[in-house]
Amino acid sequence: QALNSPENRAAYQDVSDVVRAALAAGRWTDEDARTFRDAFVHLTNDQRTEVMQVLAPAINRGEIVVETSGPLF
């Protein structure tokens, strides 16, 4: 997975968008988890760490309420 490949750029944008939207809405849905999971595999390790350092603490602090019926990610 090359940094700045078309797949990587699109995946990073998708993951960033879904995390930003979840923060704004205050909830994490099945659709959010699906979008995140589909894009996450195309990220570099540094990008994965970056988005998880935003998402996980927000969930832990209760800023994002998890409303999924399946896996969180």
C-alpha positions as CSV (number, residue, x, y, z in Angstrom):
1,Q,0.0,0.0,0.0
2,A,1.7,3.1,-1.2
3,L,1.3,6.4,0.5
4,N,-0.5,8.9,-1.8
5,S,-1.7,6.2,-4.2
6,P,-5.2,6.9,-5.5
7,E,-6.6,4.1,-3.2
8,N,-4.7,5.4,-0.2
9,R,-5.9,9.0,-0.7
10,A,-9.5,7.9,-1.2
11,A,-9.4,5.6,1.8
12,Y,-7.8,8.3,4.0
13,Q,-10.5,10.7,3.0
14,D,-13.3,8.2,3.7
15,V,-11.9,7.4,7.1
16,S,-11.4,11.0,8.0
17,D,-14.9,11.9,6.8
18,V,-16.6,9.1,8.8
19,V,-14.7,10.0,12.0
20,R,-15.4,13.7,11.6
21,A,-19.1,13.0,11.0
22,A,-19.3,10.6,14.0
23,L,-17.7,13.3,16.2
24,A,-20.2,15.9,14.9
25,A,-23.2,13.5,15.3
26,G,-22.0,12.0,18.6
27,R,-22.7,8.5,17.4
28,W,-21.1,5.5,15.7
29,T,-23.4,3.5,13.5
30,D,-23.2,0.2,11.6
31,E,-22.7,2.2,8.4
32,D,-19.9,4.1,10.0
33,A,-18.2,0.9,11.1
34,R,-18.6,-0.6,7.6
35,T,-17.2,2.5,5.9
36,F,-14.3,2.6,8.3
37,R,-13.5,-1.1,8.0
38,D,-13.6,-1.0,4.2
39,A,-11.2,2.0,4.0
40,F,-9.0,1.1,6.9
41,V,-7.2,-1.7,5.1
42,H,-5.9,0.8,2.5
43,L,-4.2,3.1,5.0
44,T,-0.6,3.1,6.0
45,N,0.3,2.2,9.6
46,D,0.9,5.8,10.4
47,Q,-2.5,6.8,9.1
48,R,-4.2,4.0,11.0
49,T,-2.5,5.2,14.2
50,E,-3.5,8.8,13.5
51,V,-7.2,8.0,13.0
52,M,-7.4,5.6,15.9
53,Q,-5.8,8.3,18.2
54,V,-8.9,10.4,17.4
55,L,-11.6,7.8,17.3
56,A,-10.8,5.6,20.3
57,P,-10.4,8.4,22.9
58,A,-13.6,10.1,21.7
59,I,-15.5,6.8,22.2
60,N,-13.9,6.2,25.6
61,R,-14.8,9.8,26.7
62,G,-18.4,9.3,25.6
63,E,-18.2,11.9,22.9
64,I,-19.2,9.2,20.4
65,V,-21.9,6.8,21.5
66,V,-21.5,3.4,19.9
67,E,-24.8,2.2,18.3
68,T,-23.5,-0.7,16.3
69,S,-25.0,-4.2,16.4
70,G,-21.8,-5.8,15.2
71,P,-18.1,-5.2,15.4
72,L,-17.0,-1.6,16.3
73,F,-14.5,-1.5,13.4
